[in-house]
Amino acid sequence: MYTRATYSKYSVGIIQLMYFLLYAAFAAWSSYFYVFLENERHLTGVQIGSIAAVQQINNIIFLPLWGMISDKYGKRKVFLLLLGISVFTLFGFLAQGGFIYYLVFIVFFSALHNPIGSLIDSFALRKANEPLVQTTYGKMRLWASVGWAVSSVGTGYLIKYTTISYIFPIASTILAITWIISFFLLNKKRETTHDIKPGFKTLYSFLIHNKQLLWFFLFIMLYYIFNSPTLMFINLYYNEIGASNSHIGLAFAVQSVFELPFMFFGYKIIAKYGIRNIILFTMFVAAVRMVLYGLTSNPWVAIAIGCTHGITLGLFLIAAIEYTQRLVPTSFKSTGQTLFYTFLGLGTSVGNILNGYLKDFMSLQHAMKLNAAMVLLLIIITICTRKKYKILNRFSY
């Protein structure tokens, strides 16, 4: 008999499948994109850092606007629109362009592609809060890590025997499959929407009246300025220490695999130790991770260090996203989610510019150690000022 409970399990399974496919597509191209720019288009560290920064800075303008549009017109419609456009625009990276071309094109591409990740998070968070759904956001989100792991390894081995340019058609194909599945199977039920006009004035009002959320977002931005070397920019670190594309693929796979237990048990860990303690702990582990990267030139040792990724990204994201969800009204969930990724992306973009310059004047290994010191300093400042600015004051579960 087809019951509501059975339907809930089915709809959760659809979201898990979408996570798997979407992040498989993201991994296929983004894991090797900066290596592609360095090895195939011969761009410098500063140029690659600038492109990486623009890729994230674009989030400041477009992510919150797409979030508000989604809250007004429906997440499913916007999700399918952006996903469908991304299927075709990925081929624009294959053009024989230079720095200016890729700088301009990444503005266009990221404006339409970047919101997809925050929208699928909105689907998962809404589903986790529905009656009869016996799962959590983390248990759905872990399938993104599985997709990333499978795709990064598979793509790495494939381009080892072909050419790195194949990363874009591979990603496009996976996104096309995702669009078809989403169109036919993604829940079509009526969504809660609002009638507020999307715009920067509305966003300003939204943040200025929620000071605790604003301080938290600024805290996230600062942290990701210094944590940025452990994200997508890390493929240039592996390239610097002599790792092959197969090494890079395996490194991203290891990182994704070690996210799984923290995605699965994340809420239990937070419930036991508290969100504030978890966030500070994950930051400390990130600093230690960067110090260790800075001390080794062995790709296999660096891959082993990547085992901490489950703590520094997986566990951190669960805690930070859960806190964001608690501070935003029901009809503004997409807006709140995209604002979180906006500030995170802003920090990452500034960090990418900084590390792009550092790459041309010192090794990324030295840059890792410098960023680690800044993360430790941020932890100390946060602990000393949290009561005054309420950055982490209410981080209890």
C-alpha positions as CSV (number, residue, x, y, z in Angstrom):
1,M,0.0,0.0,0.0
2,Y,1.3,3.4,-1.0
3,T,1.3,5.5,2.3
4,R,2.5,9.0,3.2
5,A,5.5,7.4,4.9
6,T,6.4,5.4,1.8
7,Y,6.1,8.6,-0.3
8,S,8.4,10.5,2.2
9,K,11.1,7.8,1.8
10,Y,10.7,8.0,-2.0
11,S,11.0,11.8,-2.0
12,V,14.1,11.7,0.3
13,G,15.6,9.2,-2.1
14,I,15.1,11.6,-5.0
15,I,16.9,14.4,-3.2
16,Q,19.8,12.0,-2.3
17,L,20.1,11.0,-6.0
18,M,20.1,14.7,-7.0
19,Y,22.8,15.4,-4.5
20,F,24.9,12.5,-5.9
21,L,24.5,13.6,-9.5
22,L,24.9,17.3,-8.9
23,Y,28.1,17.0,-6.9
24,A,29.5,14.4,-9.3
25,A,29.0,17.0,-12.0
26,F,30.6,19.8,-9.9
27,A,33.6,17.5,-9.1
28,A,34.1,16.5,-12.7
29,W,35.0,20.1,-13.8
30,S,35.8,22.1,-10.7
31,S,38.3,19.6,-9.2
32,Y,40.6,20.2,-12.2
33,F,39.5,23.6,-13.4
34,Y,42.4,25.6,-12.0
35,V,44.9,23.0,-13.2
36,F,43.3,23.3,-16.6
37,L,43.8,27.0,-16.6
38,E,47.5,26.6,-15.5
39,N,48.5,23.7,-17.7
40,E,46.3,24.2,-20.8
41,R,45.8,28.0,-20.9
42,H,49.1,28.9,-19.2
43,L,47.7,31.5,-16.8
44,T,49.7,32.8,-13.9
45,G,48.9,32.3,-10.2
46,V,47.6,35.9,-9.9
47,Q,45.4,35.4,-13.0
48,I,44.0,32.1,-11.7
49,G,43.5,33.6,-8.2
50,S,41.6,36.5,-9.8
51,I,39.3,34.2,-11.8
52,A,38.7,32.1,-8.7
53,A,37.9,35.3,-6.8
54,V,35.5,36.6,-9.4
55,Q,33.8,33.1,-9.4
56,Q,33.0,33.6,-5.7
57,I,32.6,37.4,-5.6
58,N,29.7,37.0,-8.1
59,N,27.9,35.3,-5.3
60,I,27.6,38.6,-3.5
61,I,25.3,40.0,-6.3
62,F,23.5,36.9,-7.7
63,L,23.2,34.3,-4.9
64,P,20.9,36.3,-2.6
65,L,18.9,37.7,-5.5
66,W,18.3,34.2,-6.9
67,G,17.4,33.1,-3.3
68,M,14.8,35.8,-3.1
69,I,13.5,35.0,-6.6
70,S,13.2,31.4,-5.5
71,D,11.2,32.3,-2.4
72,K,8.9,34.5,-4.5
73,Y,8.3,32.2,-7.5
74,G,9.2,28.8,-6.3
75,K,12.5,26.9,-5.8
76,R,11.7,24.1,-8.3
77,K,11.1,26.5,-11.2
78,V,14.3,28.4,-10.6
79,F,16.3,25.3,-9.9
80,L,15.3,23.7,-13.2
81,L,16.0,27.0,-15.1
82,L,19.5,27.4,-13.8
83,L,20.4,23.7,-14.1
84,G,19.2,23.6,-17.7
85,I,21.3,26.7,-18.6
86,S,24.4,25.2,-16.9
87,V,24.2,22.1,-19.2
88,F,25.1,24.3,-22.2
89,T,27.2,27.1,-20.7
90,L,29.9,24.6,-19.5
91,F,31.1,24.2,-23.1
92,G,32.1,27.9,-23.1
93,F,35.2,26.9,-21.1
94,L,36.5,25.0,-24.1
95,A,37.1,28.2,-26.1
96,Q,40.7,29.1,-26.8
97,G,40.7,32.2,-24.8
98,G,43.1,34.0,-22.5
99,F,42.9,35.6,-19.1
100,I,40.4,38.3,-20.1
101,Y,38.0,35.8,-21.8
102,Y,38.0,33.5,-18.8
103,L,37.6,36.4,-16.3
104,V,34.5,37.7,-18.2
105,F,33.0,34.2,-18.9
106,I,33.3,33.1,-15.3
107,V,31.1,36.1,-14.3
108,F,28.4,35.0,-16.7
109,F,28.7,31.3,-15.8
110,S,28.9,31.6,-12.0
111,A,25.9,34.0,-11.9
112,L,23.8,31.1,-13.3
113,H,25.6,28.1,-11.9
114,N,26.6,28.9,-8.4
115,P,23.0,29.1,-6.9
116,I,22.3,25.5,-7.8
117,G,24.1,24.1,-4.7
118,S,22.3,26.4,-2.2
119,L,18.9,25.5,-3.8
120,I,19.4,21.8,-3.4
121,D,20.3,22.5,0.2
122,S,17.0,24.3,0.6
123,F,15.1,21.3,-0.8
124,A,16.9,19.0,1.7
125,L,16.4,21.3,4.7
126,R,12.7,21.6,3.9
127,K,12.3,17.9,3.5
128,A,14.1,17.2,6.8
129,N,11.6,19.3,8.6
130,E,8.5,17.6,7.2
131,P,6.3,15.3,9.3
132,L,7.0,11.6,8.9
133,V,10.5,12.2,7.4
134,Q,12.9,10.2,9.5
135,T,16.1,11.7,8.3
136,T,18.4,14.7,8.6
137,Y,19.9,17.2,6.3
138,G,23.3,15.6,6.9
139,K,22.1,12.2,6.0
140,M,20.8,13.5,2.6
141,R,23.8,15.8,2.1
142,L,26.3,12.9,2.5
143,W,25.3,11.7,-0.9
144,A,26.9,14.8,-2.3
145,S,30.2,13.6,-0.8
146,V,29.7,10.2,-2.4
147,G,29.1,11.7,-5.8
148,W,32.1,14.0,-5.4
149,A,34.3,11.1,-4.5
150,V,33.2,8.8,-7.3
151,S,33.4,11.5,-9.9
152,S,36.8,13.1,-8.9
153,V,38.5,9.7,-9.0
154,G,36.8,8.6,-12.2
155,T,37.4,11.8,-14.0
156,G,41.0,11.9,-12.8
157,Y,41.7,8.5,-14.3
158,L,39.8,9.3,-17.5
159,I,41.7,12.5,-18.3
160,K,45.0,10.7,-17.5
161,Y,44.5,8.7,-20.7
162,T,42.7,11.5,-22.7
163,T,42.9,15.2,-22.1
164,I,41.9,17.5,-19.2
165,S,39.5,19.3,-21.5
166,Y,37.1,16.4,-21.2
167,I,36.1,17.6,-17.7
168,F,33.5,20.0,-19.2
169,P,31.5,17.6,-21.5
170,I,31.5,15.0,-18.7
171,A,30.1,17.5,-16.2
172,S,27.5,18.7,-18.8
173,T,26.3,15.2,-19.4
174,I,25.8,14.5,-15.7
175,L,23.9,17.8,-15.3
176,A,21.7,16.9,-18.2
177,I,20.8,13.6,-16.6
178,T,20.1,15.5,-13.3
179,W,17.8,17.9,-15.1
180,I,15.7,15.1,-16.6
181,I,15.4,13.3,-13.2
182,S,14.5,16.6,-11.5
183,F,11.9,17.6,-14.1
184,F,10.0,14.3,-13.8
185,L,10.5,13.3,-10.2
186,L,11.2,16.4,-8.1
187,N,8.3,17.2,-5.8
188,K,5.8,19.6,-7.5
189,K,3.7,20.4,-4.5
190,R,2.8,24.0,-3.8
191,E,5.6,25.9,-2.0
192,T,5.4,28.6,0.7
193,T,6.3,31.9,-1.1
194,H,6.3,35.6,-0.2
195,D,5.3,38.8,-2.1
196,I,8.3,40.9,-1.2
197,K,10.1,42.3,-4.2
198,P,13.7,40.9,-4.7
199,G,16.3,43.6,-4.4
200,F,19.3,44.8,-2.4
201,K,17.2,47.1,-0.3
202,T,15.2,44.1,0.9
203,L,18.4,42.2,1.7
204,Y,19.8,45.1,3.6
205,S,16.6,45.4,5.7
206,F,16.6,41.6,6.2
207,L,20.2,41.6,7.7
208,I,20.1,44.9,9.6
209,H,17.1,43.7,11.6
210,N,18.8,40.5,12.5
211,K,22.2,41.6,13.9
212,Q,23.1,38.2,15.3
213,L,22.7,36.6,11.8
214,L,24.7,39.5,10.3
215,W,27.6,39.1,12.8
216,F,27.6,35.4,12.2
217,F,27.8,35.9,8.4
218,L,30.7,38.3,8.8
219,F,32.4,35.7,11.0
220,I,32.0,33.1,8.3
221,M,33.4,35.5,5.7
222,L,36.6,36.1,7.7
223,Y,37.1,32.4,8.4
224,Y,36.8,31.5,4.8
225,I,39.3,34.1,3.7
226,F,42.0,32.2,5.6
227,N,40.5,28.7,5.1
228,S,40.3,29.1,1.3
229,P,43.5,27.2,0.5
230,T,41.9,23.9,1.7
231,L,39.0,24.3,-0.8
232,M,39.2,24.3,-4.6
233,F,42.5,26.2,-4.6
234,I,44.1,23.1,-3.1
235,N,44.5,21.5,-6.5
236,L,47.2,24.0,-7.3
237,Y,48.9,23.0,-4.0
238,Y,49.0,19.4,-5.2
239,N,50.2,20.5,-8.6
240,E,53.0,22.5,-6.9
241,I,54.3,19.5,-4.9
242,G,54.4,17.3,-8.0
243,A,51.1,15.4,-7.7
244,S,49.5,13.9,-10.9
245,N,45.9,14.3,-12.0
246,S,45.3,10.9,-10.6
247,H,46.7,12.0,-7.2
248,I,44.4,15.1,-7.3
249,G,41.4,12.9,-8.1
250,L,42.2,10.5,-5.3
251,A,42.8,13.5,-2.9
252,F,39.3,14.9,-3.5
253,A,37.8,11.4,-3.2
254,V,39.5,10.8,0.2
255,Q,38.2,14.2,1.3
256,S,34.7,13.3,0.3
257,V,34.7,9.8,1.8
258,F,35.8,11.2,5.2
259,E,32.9,13.7,5.0
260,L,30.4,10.8,5.2
261,P,30.5,9.8,8.9
262,F,30.3,13.5,9.9
263,M,27.4,14.1,7.6
264,F,25.6,11.0,9.0
265,F,26.4,11.6,12.7
266,G,26.8,15.4,12.6
267,Y,23.6,16.2,14.5
268,K,24.3,13.7,17.2
269,I,27.8,15.2,17.6
270,I,26.4,18.8,17.7
271,A,23.7,17.7,20.2
272,K,26.4,16.3,22.5
273,Y,29.0,19.0,22.4
274,G,27.1,22.1,21.3
275,I,27.2,24.1,18.0
276,R,29.6,26.7,19.4
277,N,32.2,24.2,20.5
278,I,31.9,22.3,17.3
279,I,32.5,25.3,15.1
280,L,35.5,26.4,17.1
281,F,36.9,22.9,17.1
282,T,36.5,22.5,13.3
283,M,38.3,25.8,12.8
284,F,41.2,24.6,15.0
285,V,41.5,21.4,13.0
286,A,41.5,23.4,9.8
287,A,44.5,25.4,11.1
288,V,46.4,22.2,12.0
289,R,45.5,20.8,8.6
290,M,47.1,23.8,6.8
291,V,50.2,23.6,9.0
292,L,50.6,19.9,8.0
293,Y,50.2,20.7,4.4
294,G,52.9,23.4,4.7
295,L,55.3,20.8,6.1
296,T,55.1,18.1,3.5
297,S,56.0,17.8,-0.2
298,N,54.9,14.2,-0.5
299,P,51.5,13.9,-2.4
300,W,50.6,10.7,-0.5
301,V,51.1,12.3,2.9
302,A,49.1,15.3,1.7
303,I,46.3,13.0,0.6
304,A,46.3,11.4,4.1
305,I,46.1,14.9,5.7
306,G,42.9,15.4,3.6
307,C,41.2,12.9,5.9
308,T,40.5,15.8,8.2
309,H,38.2,17.3,5.5
310,G,35.2,15.6,7.1
311,I,35.7,17.8,10.2
312,T,36.8,21.0,8.6
313,L,34.0,21.1,5.9
314,G,31.4,18.4,6.6
315,L,30.9,18.9,10.3
316,F,31.4,22.7,10.0
317,L,28.7,23.1,7.3
318,I,26.1,21.1,9.2
319,A,26.5,23.3,12.3
320,A,26.7,26.6,10.4
321,I,23.7,25.8,8.1
322,E,21.6,24.6,11.0
323,Y,22.3,27.8,12.9
324,T,21.4,29.9,9.8
325,Q,18.1,28.0,9.4
326,R,17.1,28.7,13.0
327,L,17.4,32.5,12.5
328,V,15.5,33.0,9.3
329,P,11.7,33.0,8.9
330,T,10.0,30.0,7.1
331,S,9.2,31.9,3.9
332,F,12.8,33.2,3.6
333,K,14.7,29.9,3.9
334,S,16.1,30.2,0.3
335,T,17.2,33.8,1.0
336,G,18.9,32.9,4.2
337,Q,20.6,29.9,2.7
338,T,21.9,31.8,-0.3
339,L,23.1,34.7,2.0
340,F,25.1,32.2,4.0
341,Y,26.8,31.0,0.8
342,T,27.2,34.6,-0.3
343,F,29.3,35.5,2.7
344,L,31.2,32.2,2.6
345,G,31.9,32.8,-1.1
346,L,33.0,36.4,-0.4
347,G,35.5,35.1,2.1
348,T,36.7,32.4,-0.3
349,S,37.1,34.9,-3.2
350,V,39.2,37.3,-1.1
351,G,41.3,34.3,0.1
352,N,41.7,33.2,-3.5
353,I,43.1,36.6,-4.6
354,L,45.4,36.7,-1.6
355,N,46.7,33.2,-2.2
356,G,47.0,33.8,-5.9
357,Y,49.4,36.6,-5.1
358,L,51.2,34.6,-2.5
359,K,51.7,31.7,-5.0
360,D,53.7,34.0,-7.3
361,F,55.9,35.3,-4.5
362,M,56.2,32.3,-2.2
363,S,55.2,28.6,-2.3
364,L,51.6,27.6,-1.4
365,Q,53.2,25.5,1.4
366,H,54.3,28.7,3.1
367,A,51.0,30.3,2.3
368,M,49.2,27.4,4.1
369,K,51.2,28.1,7.3
370,L,50.5,31.8,7.1
371,N,46.7,31.2,6.8
372,A,46.8,28.7,9.6
373,A,48.2,31.4,11.9
374,M,45.4,33.7,10.9
375,V,42.7,31.1,11.6
376,L,44.1,30.6,15.1
377,L,44.1,34.4,15.7
378,L,40.5,34.5,14.6
379,I,39.6,31.8,17.1
380,I,41.2,33.7,19.9
381,I,39.5,37.0,18.9
382,T,36.1,35.3,18.6
383,I,36.4,33.7,22.1
384,C,37.3,37.1,23.6
385,T,34.6,39.1,21.9
386,R,31.7,36.7,21.5
387,K,29.7,38.0,24.4
388,K,29.9,41.6,23.2
389,Y,28.9,40.9,19.6
390,K,26.9,37.7,20.2
391,I,28.7,35.9,17.3
392,L,28.6,32.5,19.0
393,N,26.6,33.3,22.1
394,R,23.5,31.2,21.4
395,F,25.2,28.3,19.7
396,S,23.5,25.6,21.8
397,Y,21.5,22.7,20.6
